[in-house]
Structure formats: C-alpha cells, structure tokens
Amino acid sequence: MTENKVSEEFDVVVVGGGAAGLAGALTLARARRSVLVVDSGEPRNAPAAGAHGLLSRDGVPPRELLRIGREEVAGYGGRVVSDRAVRARRGDGGFVVETGSGRGFRARRLLVTTGLVDELPEVPGLRERWGRDVLHCPYCHGWEVRDAPIGVLGGGPLSLHQALLFRQWSPRVTLFLHTGGDLAEEQWERLAARGIAVVDGEVTGLAVEDDRLAGVRLASGRLVPVEALAVAPRMVARSEVLSGLGLRAVEHPRGIGTHVPSDASGLTEVAGVWVAGNVTDPLAGVPLAQAAGVQAAMAINADLVEADTDAAVARRRAVVSGGTAGDVFGPAEEAEVSARVLGDRRHGLDPVGRAEGAERP
C-alpha cells in the first residue's frame, strides 16, 4: 500500500465525529490544542427521530446534534473534515492517520471514537424499521412507546433483562422466546411476577400497516399484535483503523459483541491512543458517550501538558547562556532564578525605597 501524503500536524486527531468525538474535540479545542476531527458521516443513531436524555436538547434529531457540535468545535479553532480514516500508524514520534481520499494527518495523540455496527438477528423486516419501532434501548426510546404493547425478541444474553426493563414503560410486554430455548424456573417466576407474557416459537417476520409496526409473525403462522419490538443486536466495534497500531477489538465480557478495552480515562494499551464512546463501551447512550469523550480529552490534554513540560525542561537544561550545555546552574540561570525568587534583595542590592539609614535585615 502506498502511504498517503502527510499534509498537516495536530496535537490531537479525533477519528470519528459522533457525540463522543465531537465532545472530546470541543474540550481539546477549548484547551487551546490544535485538533482535527476526521468523520465519514455514518452516525449509528441516524435512523432515530431524536436523541433523548440530553439536558437542554432532549429529542434533537441526531444529524442536527452533530451539525451543532461541528459548529461549536469550529468556533474554538478545531477542524472537521468529511473523510474516512482507513489506517492509523506510528510516524515521527507520534501517529499518522491516513484517509480514504489519500490524505494523511500527523498527530501527537489519537482519540478514536468510531462507534459500532449493530448486527441484527436474521428476521426479515428488522433492519428497515430499526431505530423507528424496532428498538433496543428503553432509555433512548421507552418514553415514546410508553403504555403500548411492546414485544421483546429473545435469543440474546440480555433478552430477559431487556423485557424486565421495558416493563417499567408499559404494562403490556411480551417476551418472544424465538431461538433462545426454554427459561430457568427462576426466570419464569420473575417474568410472571411482573406480568410479562411469554410466547414460544420462532419469529419469522413483522406485520406492518400504514408504515407502522402492527405485529410479530411466528413460524406457526400466528400473528401477535405489538406496536414496538425491542431487539438486542450484536454490537461490533468499528476498530479496523486501529489494526496498524496492533489494537483489535475483543469479545465484550457480557457477551453482547466486541469492544476495544481501555482504562477509565479511555487510554488503550498503546501509549498515546485513547478511545471513547461505543467503540469501547457498547452500552453507552449519547449522554454517556459525550461524557466519555470529555473525560478522554482531559486525560489527553494532561498527558500533553506533561510532555510539553518535559520538553521545556530539557530545552532549559540544554541551552544555558554562558554555561555548559546541560548545566542548570550556569551564571545566567542563577541570575534568573535569583531575580524570580529574591527580587530586589538578590546579590546584596538594596530594595528600592529602603528608608535612608535603615539597617539591613
């Protein structure tokens, strides 16, 4: 592969311009860092009518939220380019991000917020209604389907949990076992205690009327009326851009898909590379993704502050006027330190304004 031409250098390149990436870029730009966001324009929540749980912006359309975020980043001097980052590699003591259009950008630090891909169960019609009345997160969409008959498609590791959660928003919840097999006795008891119906048999399709979900079809031919269907997709991290740095997604401990592991600040096992949002936390909604972006940005800025300070100390030690290189106690250095610490008392000089005849301290 021919390496892309590297055109510019930034303190931080943010790969991915969703909620986490833009929140991180905004924080870094406000910290007076040079920051570039590379985004391909494929937000995970694009099918949804609104993003919820955002204080002061509840229900804002996802693309409108990103438009506002881009403007805010640009208002502090950050840059956003519409392109696809295809590879990150080491280069010149930092990193280089290469894009699909042939550009390359050098960065001292990387923040990767590429999100994830939802792999839905193989049931005809799910993808077409995804983010509308085929849902996954009650905190994102529960209010919009409150009190409606809600189905939960079983077969995943979180199906029972999902059914119990949606019961908070509606008393009419049905768990479709689908391909999940029978339940344990305790699980049956918990569902019964909450009044959650259970339907056996494989789900083979959806019934749609007037562009609205009307029911779930079973292999037996039975149609069960529902107005919303909760599905737990397999969530696969978009981590390909990191492979050139030796970072790859691994299975999530809860069995829900893959993620790129990191510490609490988003730092990966590769020094100088942070991740935030769904690429590392698949269950994070928009508010949590934003918070993770801010937290990673603060950690990145603190890391750069330490690096900048180390470099300044090295320069100070290497360039000593009138002294030996590396001699921090040369004459010029001693004079400067004395001036800063002792002021007018340095080298026995009388302070300005000393009363005539006054004794020295």
C-alpha positions in Angstrom: 0.0 0.0 0.0 1.3 3.4 -0.9 1.5 5.7 2.2 -0.7 8.7 2.0 0.9 12.1 1.8 1.1 13.7 5.2 0.0 17.3 4.9 -0.5 18.7 8.4 0.2 18.1 12.0 -2.1 18.4 15.0 -1.8 17.9 18.7 -4.7 15.5 18.5 -6.6 13.8 15.7 -10.0 12.5 16.6 -11.2 9.7 14.4 -15.0 9.7 14.4 -17.3 12.7 14.7 -20.2 11.4 16.7 -21.2 12.5 20.1 -18.1 11.2 21.8 -15.7 12.5 19.2 -17.2 16.0 19.0 -17.4 16.3 22.8 -13.7 15.4 23.0 -12.7 17.7 20.2 -14.7 20.6 21.8 -12.9 20.1 25.1 -9.5 19.9 23.4 -10.1 23.0 21.3 -11.2 24.9 24.4 -7.9 23.8 26.0 -6.2 25.6 23.1 -5.0 22.3 21.4 -4.8 22.0 17.7 -7.4 19.3 16.9 -8.7 17.7 13.8 -11.8 15.5 13.6 -12.0 13.0 10.7 -15.6 11.8 10.2 -17.2 9.6 7.5 -20.7 10.8 8.3 -22.3 7.5 9.4 -23.7 8.0 12.9 -25.1 4.9 14.5 -28.3 6.6 15.5 -29.1 8.1 12.2 -32.4 6.2 11.7 -33.8 7.5 15.0 -36.1 10.6 15.0 -34.4 12.1 18.1 -31.6 11.6 20.6 -33.0 11.6 24.2 -31.7 12.1 27.7 -29.7 15.2 26.6 -30.2 18.0 29.0 -31.5 21.1 27.2 -31.6 19.2 23.8 -33.8 16.3 24.5 -35.3 14.9 21.3 -32.9 16.7 19.0 -32.5 14.9 15.6 -29.2 13.1 15.6 -27.8 14.8 12.5 -28.8 18.2 13.9 -27.0 17.4 17.1 -23.8 16.7 15.0 -24.2 19.8 12.9 -24.4 21.9 16.1 -21.4 20.1 17.5 -19.3 20.7 14.5 -20.1 24.4 14.6 -19.1 24.6 18.2 -15.8 22.8 17.6 -15.0 25.1 14.7 -15.9 28.1 16.9 -12.9 27.3 19.1 -10.5 26.7 16.2 -10.9 23.0 15.8 -11.3 21.5 12.3 -13.6 18.8 11.0 -13.0 17.0 7.6 -15.5 14.8 5.9 -13.5 11.7 5.1 -13.0 8.1 6.1 -10.0 7.2 8.3 -8.7 3.9 7.0 -5.5 3.4 8.9 -3.5 4.8 11.9 0.2 4.1 12.2 3.2 5.3 14.0 5.2 8.1 12.5 7.9 10.6 13.5 7.4 10.1 17.2 3.7 10.3 17.0 1.0 8.9 14.8 -0.3 9.3 11.2 -3.9 8.9 10.3 -4.5 8.0 6.6 -7.8 8.6 4.9 -9.7 7.1 2.0 -9.2 10.1 -0.1 -5.4 9.8 0.1 -4.7 12.4 2.7 -2.6 11.9 5.8 -2.5 13.8 9.1 0.2 13.6 11.8 -0.9 13.7 15.4 0.9 13.7 18.7 -2.1 11.8 20.3 -5.1 9.9 18.9 -8.7 9.8 20.2 -10.7 7.1 18.4 -14.5 7.3 18.6 -15.5 5.2 15.6 -18.5 3.7 17.4 -20.0 0.3 16.4 -22.2 -1.6 14.0 -25.4 -3.2 15.1 -25.8 -6.7 13.7 -29.5 -7.6 13.9 -31.0 -11.0 14.1 -31.9 -12.6 10.8 -35.5 -11.7 10.8 -37.0 -10.1 7.7 -38.0 -6.5 8.2 -36.0 -5.7 11.3 -33.4 -3.5 9.5 -36.0 -1.5 7.7 -37.7 -0.5 10.9 -34.5 -0.2 13.1 -34.5 3.0 15.2 -38.2 3.6 14.5 -40.4 1.0 16.1 -37.7 -1.8 16.3 -35.7 -0.6 19.2 -33.0 -1.6 21.7 -32.6 1.0 24.4 -35.5 1.9 26.8 -33.7 5.0 28.0 -33.5 6.2 24.4 -37.0 5.2 23.2 -39.0 3.9 26.1 -41.0 7.1 26.7 -42.0 7.2 23.1 -43.7 3.8 23.3 -45.0 4.1 26.8 -48.2 2.1 27.6 -48.1 0.5 24.1 -47.9 -3.3 23.5 -44.2 -4.0 23.3 -42.5 -7.2 22.2 -39.0 -8.3 23.1 -37.2 -10.6 20.7 -35.5 -13.3 22.7 -32.4 -15.3 21.9 -29.7 -12.9 23.2 -27.8 -12.7 26.5 -29.7 -9.6 27.6 -33.2 -10.6 26.5 -34.7 -11.3 29.9 -33.1 -8.1 31.3 -34.5 -6.2 28.3 -38.0 -7.5 29.0 -37.9 -6.5 32.6 -36.6 -3.1 31.7 -39.3 -2.3 29.2 -41.9 -3.4 31.8 -41.1 -0.1 33.5 -42.5 1.8 30.5 -45.5 -0.4 29.7 -47.7 -3.0 31.5 -48.1 -4.8 28.1 -44.8 -6.5 27.5 -44.4 -9.9 25.7 -41.2 -11.8 25.5 -40.8 -13.9 22.3 -38.5 -16.8 23.1 -37.6 -17.1 19.4 -34.4 -19.1 19.2 -33.5 -18.7 22.8 -34.8 -22.0 24.2 -36.6 -22.6 27.5 -36.1 -20.4 30.6 -35.0 -21.4 34.0 -37.6 -21.8 36.7 -36.5 -18.6 38.5 -36.7 -16.6 35.2 -40.3 -17.8 34.6 -41.1 -16.7 38.1 -39.6 -13.2 37.7 -41.5 -12.7 34.4 -44.7 -13.9 35.9 -44.3 -11.6 38.9 -44.1 -8.6 36.6 -47.0 -9.7 34.4 -44.8 -10.2 31.3 -46.3 -12.6 28.8 -44.1 -15.3 27.1 -44.6 -16.6 23.6 -42.9 -19.7 22.4 -41.9 -20.3 18.7 -39.5 -18.7 16.2 -40.2 -15.2 14.9 -40.2 -15.2 11.1 -41.3 -11.7 10.2 -43.1 -8.5 11.0 -46.6 -7.2 10.1 -46.6 -3.5 9.1 -49.6 -1.4 8.4 -49.5 2.2 7.2 -45.8 2.3 7.7 -46.2 1.3 11.4 -45.4 -1.9 13.1 -48.6 -3.9 13.8 -47.4 -7.3 15.0 -44.9 -10.2 15.0 -45.4 -13.3 12.9 -44.4 -16.7 14.2 -43.3 -19.8 12.2 -46.7 -21.3 13.1 -48.5 -18.6 11.3 -49.7 -16.9 14.4 -49.7 -13.1 14.5 -49.1 -11.4 17.8 -50.0 -7.7 17.9 -47.3 -5.3 19.1 -46.5 -1.7 18.3 -42.8 -1.8 19.2 -40.3 -4.6 19.2 -37.2 -4.5 21.4 -34.2 -6.3 19.9 -30.7 -6.8 21.4 -28.3 -6.7 18.4 -24.8 -8.0 18.5 -22.7 -4.8 18.8 -19.4 -4.9 16.8 -16.8 -2.2 17.4 -15.5 -0.3 14.4 -11.9 -0.9 15.2 -10.3 -1.5 11.8 -8.5 1.8 11.8 -6.5 0.7 14.9 -5.1 -2.5 13.4 -2.0 -0.8 12.2 -1.2 0.0 15.8 -1.7 -3.5 17.0 -5.0 -2.8 18.6 -8.0 -5.0 17.9 -11.5 -5.4 19.3 -12.1 -8.3 21.7 -15.2 -10.0 22.9 -17.1 -8.0 25.5 -17.3 -9.7 28.9 -21.1 -9.5 28.8 -21.3 -11.5 25.6 -23.0 -8.6 23.7 -20.4 -8.1 20.9 -16.9 -6.7 20.7 -15.1 -3.6 22.1 -11.7 -2.1 22.3 -10.6 -2.3 26.0 -9.4 0.8 27.8 -8.9 2.2 31.3 -11.3 4.6 33.0 -10.0 7.5 31.0 -10.2 5.7 27.7 -6.4 5.0 27.4 -5.7 1.8 25.5 -2.7 -0.5 25.9 -0.9 1.6 23.2 0.6 4.8 24.8 -0.9 7.9 23.2 -4.1 6.3 21.9 -7.4 6.8 23.6 -10.9 5.5 22.8 -14.3 6.8 23.8 -17.9 6.1 23.2 -19.4 2.9 21.8 -16.1 1.6 20.3 -15.1 0.8 23.9 -18.5 0.9 25.8 -21.2 -0.7 23.5 -24.0 0.1 26.0 -23.3 3.8 26.4 -26.1 6.1 25.2 -25.4 9.5 23.7 -25.1 11.3 27.1 -22.6 8.7 28.4 -20.7 8.8 25.1 -20.4 12.6 25.3 -19.1 12.3 28.9 -16.6 9.7 27.9 -15.3 11.9 25.1 -14.8 14.8 27.5 -13.0 12.6 30.0 -10.7 11.2 27.4 -10.0 14.7 26.1 -9.0 15.9 29.6 -6.7 12.9 30.0 -5.1 13.6 26.6 -4.6 17.3 27.4 -3.0 16.4 30.8 -0.7 14.0 29.1 0.3 16.6 26.5 0.9 19.1 29.3 3.4 16.7 30.9 5.1 16.1 27.6 5.3 19.8 26.9 6.7 20.5 30.3 9.3 17.7 30.0 10.4 19.2 26.6 10.6 22.7 28.1 12.8 21.4 31.0 15.1 19.6 28.5 15.5 22.8 26.5 16.2 24.8 29.6 18.9 22.4 30.6 20.4 22.2 27.1 20.6 25.9 26.4 22.4 27.7 29.2 23.8 31.1 28.2 27.4 31.4 29.5 27.5 27.9 30.9 28.0 24.3 29.8 25.2 22.7 27.9 23.1 20.8 30.4 24.4 22.9 33.3 21.3 24.2 35.0 23.4 26.2 37.5 25.2 28.4 34.9 25.6 32.2 35.6 22.7 33.2 33.5 20.4 30.6 35.1 21.5 31.6 38.6 20.7 35.3 37.9 17.3 34.4 36.5 16.4 32.2 39.4 17.6 34.8 41.9 15.5 37.5 40.2 12.4 35.4 40.4 12.9 34.2 44.0 14.6 37.1 45.8 13.6 40.1 43.8 15.5 43.3 44.7 17.2 41.5 47.6 19.4 39.4 45.3 23.2 39.8 45.5 23.0 42.3 48.3 21.2 45.1 46.4 19.2 47.5 48.5 15.5 47.2 47.8 14.1 50.3 46.1 12.6 52.6 48.6 14.6 51.5 51.6 14.4 54.2 54.2 17.7 56.1 54.4 19.8 54.8 57.3 17.7 51.8 57.8 19.6 48.6 58.8 19.8 45.6 56.5 17.7 42.7 57.7 
